[in-house]
Amino acid sequence: MSDPRYAIGIDLGTTHSALSYVNLQTSDGEKTQHGVLAIPQLTAPGTIEELPLLPSFLYLPHADELAPGENNLPWQQTAEEQAGVAGEMARSRGATTPIRLVSSAKSWLSHPGVDRRSALLPNDAPEEVARVSPLEASTRYLSHLRKAWEQAHPEAPFGEQAVTVTIPASFDPGARELTADAARAAGYTNLPLLEEPQAALYSWIQGSEGRWRKEVKPGDIILVVDVGGGTSDFSLIAVLERDGVLEPHRIAVGDHILLGGDNMDLALAHLVARKLAANGTQLDAWQMRALTYGCRTAKEKLLADETVATWPIVVPSRGSKLIGGSIRTELTRDEVSTFILDGFFPKVEASARPAVRQRAGLTQLGLPYAQDAGITRHLAAFLARQVGATAELEGYAGKQSADATFLHPTAVLFNGGVFKSDLLAQRIMGTINDWLYMEGAEPARMLGGADLDLAVARGAAYYSYVRRGSGVRIRGGTARSYYVAIESAMPAIPGMEPPIQALCVAPFGMEEGSEIELPNQEFGLVVGEPVQFRFFGSSVRRQDQIGDLLDFWGPDELIEMNEIQATLSPEGRVAGDVVQVRLHAMATESGTLELAAVANDGQRWKVEFDVRNA
Amino acid sequence: MTNSNQPLPSFFSRISIAIGAFFRTLSDAEYAARLSRIDEAPQPVAAPVAPAPAPAPAPAPAPVTLRVATPDAALQLLSLFQREARLIDFTQENLSAYSDADIGAAARVVHEGCAKVLKEHFTIQPIRSEAEGSRIELPEGFDAAAVRLTGNVVGKAPFKGTLSHRGWRSAEVRLPKLAEAHDASILAPAEVEL
């Protein structure tokens, strides 16, 4: 394999994907030559346009819906690929025929309650639509990007370039592995995964062309607030100094919050639709979509310009009578600020926590959307949970007063199109600085100059570049520690589940490429019979070492995840035999975690995170 | 969006044309192909919009050739204007039946959509960067296609006058590519909801 000519970064987003690249041959140190690939995609039947973003939507057309050749792309497609259209046309067609539209595949990929390899999307499609799995949909977007690259750069085959794909920092090991699987299925080789908030910081570092060293100093704690189209993601990155060189360390990541900019536009559209309904005008699905677009524009205008009091929204008629049939309405500044600022970014106390409501007994199979829309409340909970994140960090001892109730960030980096509205970024800054003021800490500053839409893809390309040896790298390792449940040896008490202990199988901060063995603990596994373990993760227990057995833990400390499963294949053994195995944990180079059961004779079996719900 | 005949470029503008052509040949295979064909026959690029019948400046009495714009690009643009701005719907209606408020509401859709099409598919720049109303001087050999003289047009260059319109130029056209069998005359398909 020849040396790569480009470092490629791919942002596989919930609503949009993008590909950015750095030219390795013309880049040197912190001066990089980079670009964003224009992605050919169908925008209407038979019409191909090159757009900087690929909407992450897949439309599964009816056999009679498109004339032959109308869904051709500039490259050869397999029959399977022909069965679905990805990109802008999928999004616009899907608005009028939602039963054939696959959307938010990425959120489904991280949905622990479903079998993510089974064909379940679109989840409200009628019987005759051939559904696809969240994994397959992600594969489709990734392979579309790969082919777009190969078409534009025949001289630099994709498989030979250094490629990075981004994932939310909050993805659990199962979702990370599924993303890696999707990438492999799309023909990606040797790829590392990168957390999106880290990518945003990389992009900021790259964009500053070296000036970042003046803007951050040792001892800084950077809070990255990434509000994408469909998810919100928080990370904390501490800036250390080692041998005179600044070294950012990612010290904590937040939980997965399904709440993003699209929810805000949709919420506004419903507000306006209710106003219209009160006057006797009902909107259909097509008009709702037009209204949502209108609301997005109105929101951006009203939040950006204080002199504008109202912004008109026109929902065009469905039929050809545009003038008589269009509906005119408007959005006022008051409505937007109450709805968006107070609804999604309320000014709350540092002690505020997101409301958790009991789910109704019977829930439909659907995405587990955040129940509390207040992003600032999620943020308060995150910072409070991570109050001890820097306690054992070199150079951070005593920086924070002992009675602090939350971790004090010193700088904030925003990412995501939502923050094009300065007002929203200012609201978060103001809220955090109020919290800091109440605890007598210095206000945090905002790191400016980020490219809000393409930062993740750009940062990922830059990461592919720095992995090759030039430029600054963010350290961190795994962002959680992991545990399996062990039933404690106790006499059975009627009516009570036996209490469990949690055995640490992978400690916090495992560096890429490291492997450790669980000492003193052997499990007897029956050959040919799958064995399941209850599996837990913790984003706060940094001190636990592998093999530590916990009897007690705080209610928020350990989060139960999907069960994991090991099946000993009967190869060379007799089914039914019991084999003594030890558990090994590996943090792979590609950024995933792997657990393996290893027999005394060295044979190993992979422990699956992604157990099929049979 | 004029795309008509131009006088021969000056030496300095030829330098920039040569450099531009050099880089574009490297990056744009289609352009390179056109360039390699340039000596064969003067095949003009299809104009993106309505035909601008341009008589070639005839130094010698050569036969006047008029080029015919291909309808596909024009149809494609109409289809974009309809899709994004409902322009055909708008112009097909009889305005006398409606109040100005209704027309105004629809005009917002048309305005916003047309602006989007222009922004996405063309790079439109003013020809003159000076403020309208300011006095400017046109040197000898100015581009008569890009600057139109009006009023008291006498004497010879350099001409001094007031800029009444800045003019517009499309520096770049990015129309979508079409599938081989695509029927561009369908500007907007009929829609049937099942």
Interface residues (C-beta under 8 A of the other chain):
Chain A: P40 T43 A44 P45 G46 T47 I48 E49 E50 A67 P68 G69 E70 N72 P74 T96 T297 P312 V314 P316 R318 S320 K321 L322 I323 G324 S326 R328
Chain B: Q76 S79 R83 R86 D89 F90 Q92 E93 L95 A97 Y98 A101 D102 I103 A105 A106 R108 V109 V110 E112 R174 P176 K177 L178 A179 E180 A181 H182 D183 E191 E193
